[in-house]
Amino acid sequence: MATSTTGSTLLQPLSNAVRLPVDQVNFVVCQLFALLAAIWFRTYLHSSKTSPFIRHVVATLLGLYLALFCFGWYALHFVIQSGISYYIMIIIGVENMHKYCFVFALGYLTVCQITRVYIFDYGQYSADFSGPMMIITQKITSLAFEIHDGMFRKNEDLTPSQRCLAVRRMPSLLEYLSYNCNFMGILAGPLCSYKDYITFIEGRSYQLQQSEANGKEDTKYEQTDPSPNIAVAQKLLICGLSLLFHMTITKTLPVEYNIDDNFRATASWPVRFFYLYMSLMAARPKYYFAWTLADAINNAAGFGFRGYDKNGVTHWDLISNLRIQQIEFSTSFKMFLDNWNIQTALWLKRVCYERATFSPTIQTFILSAIWHGVYPGYYLTFLTGVLMTLAARAIRNNIRHYFVESPAVKLCYDIITWMATQLAISYTVVPFVLLSVKPSFTFYSSCYFCLHIASILVLLVFPLKRTQKGSKKHETIQPVWSKKLEEENLLQKNSYSTTNNSFSQKQEITCRYQALKQ
């Protein structure tokens, strides 16, 4: 189906040749240009050669140019949303600005999504301007909460992760625009913390101090800036394989075939469930391609280095958005979600889950649905996801400990839970792909809402362990964004802002190195 574009039509001949919408071609070509620009940025505008001001200006101008090329005048929304949010931060003050920025940024995004979906091109999967706005919304809200934590809340009231991320001075307008609209992440993200981005731009060196059990710091590790070339090459290989899979296999396994009348009437239940799994598995490589390429672009610019492990191996996964092996072989609903769209999961945890005063799981899924867009299928997916998450948590808490003693029994348990997890994930996300209410209910009704009913029965039979919010016990059973994920992706960061006071710097150094040791 042909789609219109508000961006450049310079690549229309290429679009015709590869039989893809021109806005998708623009997106891929701009990302490849951003990859080359990132290599140039790291080589010729390295922090050791260039001032932070120049790096901010170049990163911002390149980002806005790519946005203009892809989305035309719609790119103005990125500047308008960022500019108004910055104005809100300045005039409201640190006590309440996080609330106003959250409501405005999410509201502005929602209005743009409504106009795009219901006025312009309902149901089109071509690249659209609301995609980058989703990332900018994450950055606006994350930074507002981080400034509120760093400049208003007492240090002892913050969680360890909030202390590590807290920002203790107001960014300049240039820093703010650079963070939101830099060329490395404006088209596909991923989200990163403001402090990590500023540390990268300013090129500050840092030390990690190892703390012994007695609290004495006995070793200091000077971290250097290693070459990202191997990491970038590996990620580009993954991109190539993902794109090849998407261009060849994905088209032969359409998700829509799950609701084909003839298929539903003639196929057996095992065949239907097998095709359900295969079709949804085949739908994932396009996300693998986009997110891994975005990660490679940031790494090529020198951003994304998490540090060295205890064996001296470098890790370039500071802002990685997925772990493919863990996704495809996940043995629990939680494990899948922990490794899929990681930075978005962390954003939901930071701004919603750990700050919610009641029903944090339900609130978080609702926010996730609103942020994703206004298609009804998104809401069906996330409402189903609430049931699946709670049921999976109940089963794991009440049954799993019976199957972990014997290696043979645990292997059988892992195989069964892998099959159940993949089926549950596929069943849950069908409306996310189909988008509309009618085809989504056609699919679920053809399955007799079997997993919905099963989840409700599980919740009636098995008790959920309830704890006080904020307690240590509560942290160990949080359903989607686990403590382990938080440690790996929030605390395992090896850079920090020198704008913080020395006490906060020492805390960040200690907590991040202790996490990295693991």
Solvent accessible surface area in square Angstrom, and as a share of the most:
residue,aa,sasa,rsa
1,M,192,0.86
2,A,101,0.78
3,T,32,0.18
4,S,106,0.68
5,T,36,0.21
6,T,65,0.38
7,G,13,0.13
8,S,30,0.19
9,T,84,0.49
10,L,134,0.67
11,L,32,0.16
12,Q,66,0.29
13,P,97,0.61
14,L,79,0.39
15,S,3,0.02
16,N,99,0.51
17,A,78,0.61
18,V,64,0.37
19,R,217,0.79
20,L,53,0.26
21,P,34,0.21
22,V,8,0.04
23,D,10,0.05
24,Q,53,0.24
25,V,8,0.05
26,N,0,0.00
27,F,32,0.13
28,V,43,0.25
29,V,51,0.29
30,C,6,0.03
31,Q,2,0.01
32,L,86,0.43
33,F,91,0.38
34,A,0,0.00
35,L,16,0.08
36,L,118,0.59
37,A,9,0.07
38,A,0,0.00
39,I,86,0.43
40,W,104,0.37
41,F,0,0.00
42,R,56,0.20
43,T,65,0.38
44,Y,140,0.53
45,L,24,0.12
46,H,50,0.22
47,S,30,0.19
48,S,92,0.60
49,K,140,0.59
50,T,20,0.12
51,S,54,0.35
52,P,55,0.35
53,F,126,0.52
54,I,73,0.37
55,R,7,0.02
56,H,5,0.02
57,V,40,0.23
58,V,32,0.19
59,A,0,0.00
60,T,9,0.05
61,L,112,0.55
62,L,36,0.18
63,G,0,0.00
64,L,51,0.25
65,Y,121,0.46
66,L,3,0.01
67,A,0,0.00
68,L,99,0.49
69,F,33,0.14
70,C,4,0.03
71,F,10,0.04
72,G,11,0.11
73,W,152,0.53
74,Y,22,0.08
75,A,7,0.05
76,L,104,0.52
77,H,35,0.16
78,F,0,0.00
79,V,56,0.32
80,I,75,0.38
81,Q,0,0.00
82,S,0,0.00
83,G,30,0.29
84,I,70,0.36
85,S,0,0.00
86,Y,32,0.12
87,Y,133,0.51
88,I,24,0.12
89,M,0,0.00
90,I,89,0.45
91,I,97,0.49
92,I,64,0.32
93,G,27,0.26
94,V,34,0.19
95,E,92,0.41
96,N,55,0.28
97,M,0,0.00
98,H,14,0.06
99,K,116,0.49
100,Y,117,0.45
101,C,0,0.00
102,F,48,0.20
103,V,106,0.61
104,F,46,0.19
105,A,0,0.00
106,L,19,0.09
107,G,33,0.32
108,Y,42,0.16
109,L,0,0.00
110,T,31,0.18
111,V,90,0.52
112,C,7,0.04
113,Q,4,0.02
114,I,76,0.39
115,T,42,0.24
116,R,23,0.09
117,V,2,0.01
118,Y,118,0.45
119,I,118,0.60
120,F,121,0.50
121,D,39,0.20
122,Y,89,0.34
123,G,28,0.27
124,Q,37,0.16
125,Y,103,0.39
126,S,8,0.05
127,A,30,0.23
128,D,33,0.17
129,F,11,0.05
130,S,5,0.03
131,G,28,0.26
132,P,3,0.02
133,M,0,0.00
134,M,30,0.13
135,I,25,0.13
136,I,1,0.01
137,T,0,0.00
138,Q,1,0.00
139,K,2,0.01
140,I,0,0.00
141,T,0,0.00
142,S,2,0.01
143,L,0,0.00
144,A,0,0.00
145,F,20,0.08
146,E,8,0.04
147,I,0,0.00
148,H,16,0.07
149,D,3,0.01
150,G,11,0.10
151,M,78,0.35
152,F,99,0.41
153,R,69,0.25
154,K,133,0.56
155,N,36,0.19
156,E,131,0.59
157,D,84,0.44
158,L,7,0.04
159,T,51,0.30
160,P,75,0.47
161,S,8,0.05
162,Q,11,0.05
163,R,48,0.18
164,C,2,0.01
165,L,6,0.03
166,A,1,0.00
167,V,4,0.02
168,R,47,0.17
169,R,77,0.28
170,M,52,0.23
171,P,2,0.01
172,S,52,0.33
173,L,85,0.43
174,L,48,0.24
175,E,19,0.09
176,Y,0,0.00
177,L,37,0.18
178,S,0,0.00
179,Y,0,0.00
180,N,1,0.01
181,C,1,0.00
182,N,5,0.02
183,F,1,0.00
184,M,2,0.01
185,G,4,0.04
186,I,2,0.01
187,L,9,0.05
188,A,17,0.13
189,G,1,0.01
190,P,7,0.04
191,L,1,0.00
192,C,6,0.04
193,S,1,0.01
194,Y,7,0.03
195,K,2,0.01
196,D,3,0.01
197,Y,1,0.00
198,I,3,0.01
199,T,6,0.04
200,F,26,0.11
201,I,0,0.00
202,E,48,0.21
203,G,39,0.38
204,R,40,0.15
205,S,84,0.54
206,Y,28,0.11
207,Q,69,0.31
208,L,3,0.02
209,Q,25,0.11
210,Q,48,0.21
211,S,16,0.10
212,E,81,0.36
213,A,119,0.92
214,N,101,0.52
215,G,54,0.52
216,K,142,0.60
217,E,67,0.30
218,D,83,0.43
219,T,46,0.27
220,K,131,0.55
221,Y,86,0.33
222,E,99,0.44
223,Q,14,0.06
224,T,86,0.50
225,D,73,0.38
226,P,23,0.14
227,S,66,0.43
228,P,2,0.01
229,N,104,0.54
230,I,131,0.67
231,A,13,0.10
232,V,15,0.08
233,A,60,0.47
234,Q,108,0.48
235,K,29,0.12
236,L,63,0.31
237,L,115,0.57
238,I,64,0.33
239,C,6,0.04
240,G,40,0.39
241,L,107,0.53
242,S,9,0.06
243,L,67,0.34
244,L,110,0.55
245,F,61,0.25
246,H,44,0.20
247,M,69,0.31
248,T,68,0.39
249,I,73,0.37
250,T,23,0.13
251,K,126,0.53
252,T,93,0.54
253,L,33,0.16
254,P,58,0.37
255,V,9,0.05
256,E,95,0.43
257,Y,87,0.33
258,N,5,0.02
259,I,36,0.18
260,D,52,0.27
261,D,102,0.53
262,N,99,0.51
263,F,17,0.07
264,R,67,0.24
265,A,87,0.67
266,T,99,0.58
267,A,24,0.19
268,S,58,0.37
269,W,100,0.35
270,P,99,0.62
271,V,79,0.45
272,R,24,0.09
273,F,53,0.22
274,F,131,0.55
275,Y,30,0.11
276,L,3,0.01
277,Y,43,0.16
278,M,47,0.21
279,S,1,0.00
280,L,5,0.03
281,M,39,0.17
282,A,0,0.00
283,A,16,0.13
284,R,14,0.05
285,P,9,0.06
286,K,68,0.29
287,Y,61,0.23
288,Y,14,0.05
289,F,23,0.09
290,A,21,0.17
291,W,36,0.13
292,T,9,0.05
293,L,3,0.01
294,A,1,0.01
295,D,6,0.03
296,A,0,0.00
297,I,0,0.00
298,N,5,0.03
299,N,0,0.00
300,A,6,0.05
301,A,2,0.02
302,G,14,0.14
303,F,6,0.03
304,G,1,0.01
305,F,18,0.07
306,R,25,0.09
307,G,0,0.00
308,Y,52,0.20
309,D,40,0.21
310,K,165,0.70
311,N,118,0.61
312,G,47,0.45
313,V,82,0.47
314,T,52,0.30
315,H,51,0.23
316,W,16,0.05
317,D,51,0.26
318,L,7,0.04
319,I,4,0.02
320,S,15,0.10
321,N,9,0.05
322,L,20,0.10
323,R,60,0.22
324,I,51,0.26
325,Q,133,0.59
326,Q,69,0.31
327,I,0,0.00
328,E,32,0.14
329,F,132,0.55
330,S,0,0.00
331,T,40,0.23
332,S,18,0.12
333,F,12,0.05
334,K,60,0.25
335,M,64,0.28
336,F,10,0.04
337,L,35,0.17
338,D,12,0.06
339,N,10,0.05
340,W,50,0.18
341,N,18,0.09
342,I,1,0.01
343,Q,6,0.03
344,T,9,0.05
345,A,6,0.04
346,L,0,0.00
347,W,0,0.00
348,L,6,0.03
349,K,12,0.05
350,R,14,0.05
351,V,10,0.05
352,C,15,0.09
353,Y,5,0.02
354,E,42,0.19
355,R,62,0.23
356,A,9,0.07
357,T,121,0.70
358,F,140,0.58
359,S,53,0.34
360,P,24,0.15
361,T,10,0.06
362,I,76,0.39
363,Q,51,0.23
364,T,0,0.00
365,F,12,0.05
366,I,78,0.40
367,L,10,0.05
368,S,6,0.04
369,A,2,0.02
370,I,55,0.28
371,W,9,0.03
372,H,36,0.16
373,G,4,0.04
374,V,22,0.13
375,Y,7,0.03
376,P,40,0.25
377,G,0,0.00
378,Y,24,0.09
379,Y,73,0.28
380,L,36,0.18
381,T,7,0.04
382,F,28,0.12
383,L,107,0.53
384,T,4,0.03
385,G,2,0.02
386,V,15,0.09
387,L,41,0.20
388,M,11,0.05
389,T,5,0.03
390,L,31,0.16
391,A,5,0.04
392,A,32,0.25
393,R,41,0.15
394,A,0,0.00
395,I,63,0.32
396,R,99,0.36
397,N,32,0.16
398,N,33,0.17
399,I,48,0.24
400,R,69,0.25
401,H,96,0.43
402,Y,154,0.59
403,F,72,0.30
404,V,48,0.28
405,E,150,0.67
406,S,43,0.28
407,P,115,0.72
408,A,69,0.53
409,V,65,0.37
410,K,67,0.28
411,L,110,0.55
412,C,76,0.46
413,Y,29,0.11
414,D,37,0.19
415,I,89,0.45
416,I,113,0.57
417,T,25,0.15
418,W,73,0.26
419,M,114,0.51
420,A,57,0.44
421,T,9,0.06
422,Q,5,0.02
423,L,47,0.23
424,A,16,0.13
425,I,5,0.02
426,S,1,0.01
427,Y,0,0.00
428,T,4,0.03
429,V,38,0.22
430,V,0,0.00
431,P,0,0.00
432,F,39,0.16
433,V,34,0.19
434,L,18,0.09
435,L,11,0.06
436,S,32,0.20
437,V,69,0.40
438,K,164,0.70
439,P,33,0.21
440,S,0,0.00
441,F,89,0.37
442,T,39,0.22
443,F,4,0.02
444,Y,4,0.01
445,S,55,0.36
446,S,15,0.10
447,C,4,0.02
448,Y,155,0.59
449,F,66,0.27
450,C,43,0.26
451,L,37,0.18
452,H,30,0.13
453,I,93,0.47
454,A,44,0.34
455,S,6,0.04
456,I,83,0.42
457,L,99,0.49
458,V,26,0.15
459,L,49,0.24
460,L,137,0.68
461,V,106,0.61
462,F,55,0.23
463,P,92,0.58
464,L,45,0.22
465,K,101,0.43
466,R,210,0.76
467,T,39,0.23
468,Q,147,0.65
469,K,79,0.33
470,G,59,0.57
471,S,39,0.25
472,K,172,0.73
473,K,130,0.55
474,H,26,0.12
475,E,64,0.29
476,T,96,0.56
477,I,34,0.17
478,Q,9,0.04
479,P,5,0.03
480,V,2,0.01
481,W,12,0.04
482,S,10,0.06
483,K,95,0.40
484,K,139,0.59
485,L,5,0.02
486,E,14,0.06
487,E,39,0.18
488,E,48,0.22
489,N,8,0.04
490,L,1,0.00
491,L,23,0.11
492,Q,14,0.06
493,K,7,0.03
494,N,4,0.02
495,S,11,0.07
496,Y,29,0.11
497,S,6,0.04
498,T,69,0.40
499,T,53,0.31
500,N,8,0.04
501,N,83,0.43
502,S,88,0.57
503,F,119,0.49
504,S,3,0.02
505,Q,36,0.16
506,K,112,0.47
507,Q,55,0.24
508,E,1,0.01
509,I,14,0.07
510,T,29,0.17
511,C,26,0.16
512,R,3,0.01
513,Y,21,0.08
514,Q,75,0.33
515,A,5,0.04
516,L,10,0.05
517,K,75,0.32
518,Q,155,0.69
